[in-house]
């Protein structure tokens, strides 16, 4: 009679949560601290340049500019 190893079920690898957390943290950081000129370019393209910001500075959440 041969002995069978015990059947174990494994969940996701323990490092998978670390990678997911790092990715989520990076995305949040980029969104919160992205330079305001990035948003300016996006808005100008999306509005076919009907909305334009000038003298833009700072970050998306803590920045300034003139319409």
Secondary structure as GFF3:
##gff-version 3
##sequence-region A 1 67
A	DSSP	alpha_helix	14	33	.	.	.	ID=ss1
A	DSSP	alpha_helix	36	46	.	.	.	ID=ss2
A	DSSP	beta_strand	54	58	.	.	.	ID=ss3
A	DSSP	beta_strand	63	66	.	.	.	ID=ss4
###
